[in-house]
Amino acid sequence: MRLTGENIKIARRFRGPAASANGGYASGRLAAYLEGTAEVTLRSPPPLDRPLAVERRDERVVLLDRDALVAEAESAEVDVEPPARPTLAEAEDAAARHVRWGGEAFNECFTCGERPRDGLSIHVGKVEGRNVHAAPWTAREVASEIVWAAIDCPGAYAIGSPGRGELVLGRMAAEIVRLPREGEQCIVVAWPLGEDRRKLYAGTALLAADGELLARARQTWIAPRARDFVADSN
C-alpha cells in the first residue's frame, strides 16, 4: 500500500556521483519513515530532481522510481563501536593527511567533495598509530539525513585506496543517539570491518568533541566488478 501522497525528491545539491544522490543522504531520507534504527539497502542509484514514491510493504519501506526499486529500508540494530575515539586535535591532524581518490565523478559529492559553501566537506585521514580515519565537522543544517550523509563516505576511505577503484555504497544501517546541536563541533570516525570478495565492510561514527557517541553506522560497500585499473605498488 502506497503511503498516501508521499514522495521524496532529492535535489541536485545532495548528489554523490555527478548524476545520482549521495547514498547516505538518500538512505537517511528513506529511513525517516521508520521509527528508531534502520538499515537501508540501495538497489539502484537514487535519481535527482524528480519525485520518487515511498511505499510500505509489510515491515519494509521502499523507494520507487516509477516501477523500478531504488532502495528499501527496514528496522535493524547497529552493534558497532569505534575502536578508538580520537580527540578533536587528532581528528584535525588526520584530516590534514587526507588523500583524495574515487574518480572525477565524486569530486562534487555532498559529503566528501570540494564544496565548502554548500557541502559537508568531510575529508577524513588516518589517525596516527591507529587503524581509524577521522576528521572534524561543524554540524550545520542539522537533520537526521544530514547525519546519515556525514557518516557515509568516511567508511569508503577507511576501507578503500587509490588503487582499488570506485566503491559504491550497497547497504547502511545507522543509529542516531542524539542529533548534534547547530554549530556543535563534532568528530567523524571510520574504521574497517573486513571484506568478502567484492563486499567490503566498514563502521562509522559521529562523536561530540568530548567523545560522546552521537551516531554510528555499519556499512557494506561494493568494489568494481571489472578490475581494469592498475594498483599503485609504491
C-alpha positions in Angstrom: 0.0 0.0 0.0 1.5 3.3 -1.1 1.9 5.9 1.6 -0.7 8.4 0.5 0.8 11.4 -1.2 4.3 10.6 0.0 7.2 11.3 -2.4 10.8 12.1 -2.0 12.6 14.5 -4.3 16.4 14.7 -3.9 17.8 18.0 -5.0 20.9 18.0 -7.1 22.7 19.7 -4.2 22.7 16.3 -2.4 24.5 14.4 -5.2 27.2 11.8 -4.5 28.3 10.9 -8.0 27.6 13.6 -10.5 24.3 12.1 -11.7 22.8 10.5 -8.6 22.2 11.1 -4.9 24.6 10.7 -2.1 24.0 7.3 -0.7 23.9 8.2 2.9 21.7 11.2 2.4 19.2 9.2 0.3 19.2 6.4 2.8 18.6 8.8 5.6 15.6 10.3 3.8 14.0 6.8 3.5 15.0 5.7 7.0 13.0 8.6 8.4 9.8 6.7 7.5 10.7 4.1 10.2 11.0 4.6 13.9 14.3 4.1 15.5 17.4 2.5 13.9 17.1 1.5 10.3 19.0 -0.4 7.6 18.8 0.8 4.1 19.7 -1.3 1.0 20.4 0.6 -2.2 19.2 -1.3 -5.2 20.0 1.3 -7.9 21.5 4.9 -8.0 18.9 7.3 -6.5 17.8 9.8 -9.2 18.0 13.5 -8.6 15.4 16.2 -9.1 12.3 14.1 -9.7 9.6 12.6 -7.4 10.3 9.1 -6.0 7.4 7.3 -4.5 7.5 5.9 -1.0 5.6 2.6 -0.4 5.1 0.4 2.7 5.5 -3.3 2.1 4.9 -5.3 5.3 7.8 -4.4 7.6 9.7 -2.6 4.9 9.5 0.8 3.3 10.6 1.0 -0.3 11.6 3.9 -2.6 10.5 3.6 -6.2 11.4 5.4 -9.4 8.1 4.7 -11.3 8.2 0.9 -11.1 11.9 0.5 -10.5 13.1 -0.3 -7.0 15.7 2.3 -5.8 16.0 1.4 -2.1 14.4 -0.5 0.7 14.5 0.2 4.5 13.7 -2.0 7.5 14.3 -1.8 11.2 17.6 -3.0 12.4 20.2 -2.9 15.2 23.7 -1.4 14.9 26.1 -3.2 17.1 29.4 -1.5 16.1 31.6 0.6 18.4 34.5 2.8 17.4 37.8 1.1 18.2 39.2 4.5 19.3 37.7 7.9 20.0 40.2 10.4 18.6 40.4 13.8 20.2 39.5 16.9 18.1 43.2 17.7 17.7 43.8 14.1 16.5 40.9 14.4 14.0 42.3 17.7 12.7 45.7 16.2 12.3 44.3 13.2 10.5 42.2 15.4 8.1 45.4 17.2 7.1 46.7 13.9 5.7 43.5 13.2 3.7 44.3 11.6 0.3 41.5 12.1 -2.3 40.6 9.2 -4.5 37.5 7.8 -6.2 37.4 9.4 -9.6 36.2 12.7 -11.0 32.5 11.6 -10.7 32.8 12.1 -6.9 34.6 15.5 -7.0 31.3 17.3 -6.1 30.0 14.7 -3.6 27.8 16.4 -0.9 29.8 14.6 1.8 33.4 14.4 0.7 33.7 16.7 -2.3 35.3 20.1 -2.6 32.2 22.1 -1.7 32.9 24.3 1.4 29.8 26.5 0.7 27.0 24.0 0.3 28.5 20.6 1.1 29.8 19.0 4.2 33.5 18.8 3.1 34.3 16.0 5.4 37.8 14.8 4.4 39.0 12.0 6.7 42.6 10.9 7.0 44.2 8.1 9.0 44.8 8.8 12.7 48.4 8.4 13.5 49.1 5.0 15.2 45.5 3.7 14.9 43.5 1.8 12.3 40.9 4.5 12.1 40.2 7.5 9.9 38.9 10.8 11.3 38.0 14.4 10.5 36.4 17.3 12.3 32.9 18.5 11.3 31.0 21.5 12.5 27.3 20.5 12.4 25.0 22.7 10.3 21.5 22.3 8.8 21.1 19.6 11.4 18.7 16.8 10.4 18.8 13.0 10.5 19.6 12.7 6.8 22.5 15.1 7.1 23.9 13.0 9.9 23.5 9.9 7.7 25.4 11.7 5.0 28.1 12.8 7.4 28.9 9.2 8.3 28.6 7.8 4.8 31.7 8.5 2.7 34.2 8.2 5.5 33.6 4.5 5.6 34.8 4.2 2.0 38.1 6.0 2.9 38.6 3.6 5.8 38.5 0.5 3.5 39.5 1.9 0.1 42.6 3.1 -1.6 43.6 5.0 -4.7 44.3 1.6 -6.5 41.0 -0.1 -5.5 38.6 1.7 -7.8 35.4 3.4 -7.1 33.5 1.8 -4.2 29.7 2.0 -4.2 27.6 2.0 -1.0 25.3 -1.0 -1.1 23.9 -1.1 2.4 24.0 1.1 5.5 22.4 0.6 9.0 22.5 3.7 11.2 21.5 4.7 14.7 21.3 8.3 15.8 21.7 8.5 19.5 21.5 12.3 19.6 21.4 14.9 16.9 24.2 17.4 17.2 23.3 21.0 18.0 23.6 23.5 15.3 27.2 24.7 15.2 28.4 21.9 17.5 32.0 20.8 16.9 31.9 17.0 16.1 34.3 14.3 15.1 33.7 11.8 12.3 35.4 8.4 12.7 35.6 5.4 10.3 37.2 2.0 10.5 37.4 -1.3 8.5 35.3 -4.3 9.5 36.7 -6.8 7.0 35.8 -7.9 3.5 34.4 -10.8 1.5 35.4 -10.7 -2.2 33.7 -7.7 -3.7 32.0 -6.7 -0.4 33.9 -4.5 2.0 32.6 -3.7 5.4 33.1 -0.5 7.5 31.9 1.1 10.7 31.5 4.8 11.1 30.5 7.1 13.9 29.8 10.7 14.8 31.2 11.9 18.1 30.9 15.1 20.1 34.1 16.9 20.9 34.3 15.3 24.3 33.9 11.8 22.8 30.1 11.3 23.4 28.6 9.0 20.8 26.1 10.8 18.7 25.6 8.3 15.8 27.0 5.1 14.4 26.7 3.0 11.3 27.5 -0.3 9.8 28.1 -0.3 6.0 28.6 -2.7 3.1 30.5 -1.3 0.1 30.8 -2.9 -3.3 34.0 -2.9 -5.2 34.0 -2.7 -9.0 33.4 -5.9 -10.9 35.9 -5.3 -13.6 39.5 -4.9 -12.3 40.6 -2.8 -15.2 42.6 -0.4 -13.1 46.3 -0.7 -12.1 47.1 -0.5 -8.4 50.0 1.7 -7.4 52.6 -0.6 -5.9 54.5 2.3 -4.3 
